[in-house]
Amino acid sequence: MPTTEESIIAAARLRAAYRGENEALAAASALEALAVLKKTLKGDKYQEALERLYIEYSIS
């Protein structure tokens, strides 16, 4: 299953909750990162970047 923007936002919120940080700010930051990726990458490169970002939020 491909990584989606929604799953990245959810992972950012979960990481923030785990760290005791503000979940809304984490989601906003993730949205900003997604906007930059969407603006600069297309197709497979965009999907690969989404997957890397999801992993970053999941393991950190």
DRENLO-669087 format. One record per atom (N, C-alpha, C): atom name; x negated, z, y negated; residue number from 1. Coordinates in steps of 0.05 Angstrom, whole numbers, always signed. Layout:
BEGIN
CA_X_Z_Y_NUM
...
//
This chain:
BEGIN
N_-17_+0_+23_1
CA_+0_+0_+0_1
C_-18_+0_-25_1
N_-13_-18_-44_2
CA_-30_-19_-68_2
C_-25_+5_-86_2
N_-46_+13_-99_3
CA_-45_+35_-118_3
C_-29_+26_-143_3
N_-11_+43_-152_4
CA_+6_+36_-175_4
C_-1_+53_-199_4
N_+8_+44_-222_5
CA_+4_+60_-246_5
C_+18_+87_-244_5
N_+41_+87_-231_6
CA_+56_+112_-228_6
C_+40_+132_-211_6
N_+27_+122_-190_7
CA_+11_+140_-172_7
C_-13_+151_-187_7
N_-24_+136_-205_8
CA_-47_+146_-221_8
C_-38_+168_-240_8
N_-16_+164_-253_9
CA_-5_+184_-271_9
C_+1_+210_-255_9
N_+13_+207_-232_10
CA_+19_+230_-215_10
C_-6_+244_-207_10
N_-27_+229_-200_11
CA_-52_+242_-192_11
C_-65_+256_-216_11
N_-63_+245_-239_12
CA_-74_+257_-263_12
C_-59_+284_-269_12
N_-33_+283_-266_13
CA_-17_+308_-270_13
C_-24_+329_-249_13
N_-27_+321_-225_14
CA_-33_+339_-203_14
C_-61_+352_-207_14
N_-80_+336_-215_15
CA_-107_+346_-220_15
C_-106_+366_-243_15
N_-91_+360_-264_16
CA_-89_+378_-287_16
C_-76_+405_-278_16
N_-55_+403_-263_17
CA_-42_+427_-253_17
C_-61_+444_-237_17
N_-76_+431_-219_18
CA_-95_+445_-202_18
C_-117_+459_-219_18
N_-125_+447_-241_19
CA_-145_+458_-258_19
C_-134_+477_-280_19
N_-108_+479_-281_20
CA_-96_+496_-302_20
C_-96_+483_-329_20
N_-97_+456_-330_21
CA_-97_+442_-355_21
C_-69_+431_-362_21
N_-66_+421_-385_22
CA_-40_+410_-394_22
C_-34_+384_-380_22
N_-12_+384_-365_23
CA_-5_+360_-349_23
C_+4_+337_-367_23
N_+18_+343_-389_24
CA_+27_+322_-407_24
C_+3_+307_-420_24
N_-17_+323_-428_25
CA_-41_+310_-439_25
C_-56_+294_-419_25
N_-57_+303_-394_26
CA_-70_+288_-373_26
C_-55_+262_-368_26
N_-29_+263_-368_27
CA_-13_+238_-364_27
C_-18_+219_-387_27
N_-18_+229_-412_28
CA_-23_+212_-435_28
C_-51_+199_-434_28
N_-70_+215_-425_29
CA_-97_+204_-423_29
C_-98_+182_-401_29
N_-85_+187_-379_30
CA_-84_+167_-358_30
C_-70_+141_-368_30
N_-49_+144_-383_31
CA_-35_+121_-394_31
C_-53_+105_-413_31
N_-69_+119_-429_32
CA_-88_+105_-446_32
C_-109_+90_-430_32
N_-119_+102_-409_33
CA_-138_+89_-391_33
C_-126_+64_-378_33
N_-101_+67_-370_34
CA_-87_+44_-357_34
C_-83_+22_-377_34
N_-77_+28_-402_35
CA_-73_+8_-422_35
C_-98_-8_-427_35
N_-121_+6_-428_36
CA_-147_-8_-431_36
C_-152_-26_-408_36
N_-148_-16_-383_37
CA_-153_-32_-360_37
C_-135_-57_-359_37
N_-110_-53_-366_38
CA_-91_-75_-366_38
C_-98_-97_-386_38
N_-109_-87_-409_39
CA_-117_-106_-430_39
C_-142_-122_-423_39
N_-160_-110_-408_40
CA_-186_-122_-403_40
C_-189_-135_-376_40
N_-172_-128_-356_41
CA_-176_-138_-329_41
C_-150_-152_-319_41
N_-153_-170_-301_42
CA_-131_-184_-290_42
C_-133_-186_-259_42
N_-111_-189_-246_43
CA_-111_-194_-217_43
C_-125_-174_-200_43
N_-142_-184_-182_44
CA_-156_-166_-164_44
C_-174_-146_-178_44
N_-186_-154_-200_45
CA_-204_-135_-214_45
C_-187_-112_-225_45
N_-163_-117_-235_46
CA_-146_-96_-245_46
C_-138_-77_-222_46
N_-131_-89_-199_47
CA_-123_-72_-176_47
C_-146_-55_-167_47
N_-170_-66_-166_48
CA_-194_-51_-158_48
C_-199_-28_-177_48
N_-195_-33_-203_49
CA_-199_-12_-223_49
C_-178_+10_-219_49
N_-154_+2_-213_50
CA_-133_+22_-208_50
C_-140_+40_-185_50
N_-150_+27_-164_51
CA_-158_+43_-140_51
C_-181_+62_-146_51
N_-201_+53_-161_52
CA_-223_+71_-168_52
C_-213_+94_-186_52
N_-196_+88_-204_53
CA_-185_+109_-222_53
C_-169_+130_-206_53
N_-153_+120_-187_54
CA_-138_+138_-170_54
C_-156_+156_-154_54
N_-177_+145_-143_55
CA_-197_+161_-128_55
C_-210_+182_-146_55
N_-217_+173_-170_56
CA_-229_+192_-189_56
C_-211_+216_-194_56
N_-185_+211_-199_57
CA_-167_+233_-203_57
C_-162_+249_-178_57
N_-163_+237_-155_58
CA_-157_+251_-130_58
C_-180_+269_-121_58
N_-204_+262_-126_59
CA_-226_+278_-115_59
C_-240_+296_-135_59
N_-233_+293_-160_60
CA_-247_+310_-180_60
C_-231_+334_-188_60
//
